[in-house]
Amino acid sequence: MKNAQREFAVEVVRKLRTAGHAALFAGGCVRDQLLGTAPKDFDVATSALPDQVREVFGVRRTLAIGASFGVITVLGPKGMTPIEVATFRSDGAYSDGRRPDAVRFTSAEEDAQRRDFTINGLFFDPIAKEVIDYVGGQTDLAAKVVRAIGDPAARFAEDKLRMLRAVRFAATLEFALDGATLAAIQTHAAEISQVSAERIGAELKRMLLDKNRARALELLEQSQLAAAVLPEYALLSAHARAEARRIASELGNAAAAMVLAALLPVEVNPTVIATRLRWTRDEGEQTAWLLRVASVIADAHLRPWPQVQRVLAAPWGPAAVALQTAKHGADDPATRFCVGKLALPAADLNPPALVSGADLIAAGLAPGPKFGQCLEQIRDAQLLGFIATAEEATDLARRLALDE
């Protein structure tokens, strides 16, 4: 599929060339290709104006959603990711700190100058198989450096999110941040608050889901962005932050809720944080649950089995154990206990309840304030092996009712 996607992109370039327009691969796909990584998608830059792009590919195969910025989306065969074709342009002022107020269509060289980082300012001719570099991107790729094109402060003034993107690229690519670029981020870090919560949350999530998340967190601290985007983590002591990074790095391919739980103190409200970052409600609730049950898992081998079993049998039980393992290691007694119990057959780890509230009502017991507590005691007795049938459960409920 990836080769087919590239061939689709080459065909887009070829058709534009045939129609008399310059056309090149641009941006991240060139960077990834030079780094030996298969690009996830391909962008094409061209001398063709938006209307001319639509003439080449036809109205039915194109979308003009970004036409005012010179971007036309070209639809491909079934299963192909659409390709954005952007006219070479120079941007005007960025009054909203996100998008240019106006664009001027221009040359490839000027187009390269308005991009964010040198490693993203490269072009590639897929027909001649040549790299076109107007900004020194190849040198910075070889040196493993993320450097803003031109004046870093100007680049960040145009789009504040570029500060977070600089951190993400440096972390995920295992590159260094150019000194002037880092200094500009440190100076303007507080301005990241001008960026929409959705964009900040999405960028932060991409960092935290990457295997190099610990490096991203270090760079967020060094760049002074952490206090603005994840203050709950930034307010921890230096020792606590270092431990949180260590735990997060041990999680491997983890969900966002697991990583967030590794970074937060138990007293915070993760649902509020998830809402602020525009993450899903489920992610906030999952993080809150993981923090809430951490103490149960931490000394699971010393607790009554029903307490632990309820946690392990929950949908996020394995995640809670994975966090425990990352914190204390596989040889920790509580970790070994939980891992062993997770290996039980499903019927043993989480057997169906013997009775429900409706069953007890049908048996003549009246609902009341302690009805839920009664069901919990019945479940505990079942998990401990004291009762094994619905009849025994109902008898226990009657005895409990008489004791009230």
Secondary structure by P-SEA (a helix, b strand, c coil): caaaaaaaaaaaaaaaaaabbbbbbbcaaaaaaaacccccbbbbbccccaaaaaaaccccccccccccccbbbbbccccccbbbbbcccccccccccccccbbbbbcaaaaaaaccccccccccccccbbbbbccaaaaaaaaccccccccaaaaaaaccaaaaaaaaaaacccccccaaaaaaaaacccccccccaaaaaaaaaaaaaccaaaaaaaaaaaaccccccccccccccaaaaaaaaaaaaacccccaaaaaaacccccccaaaaaaaacccaaaaaaaaaaaaacccccccccccaaaaaaaaaccaaaaaaaaaaaacccccaaaaaaaaaaacccccccccccccaaaaaaaccccccaaaaaaaaaaaaaaacccccaaaaaaaaaaaaaac
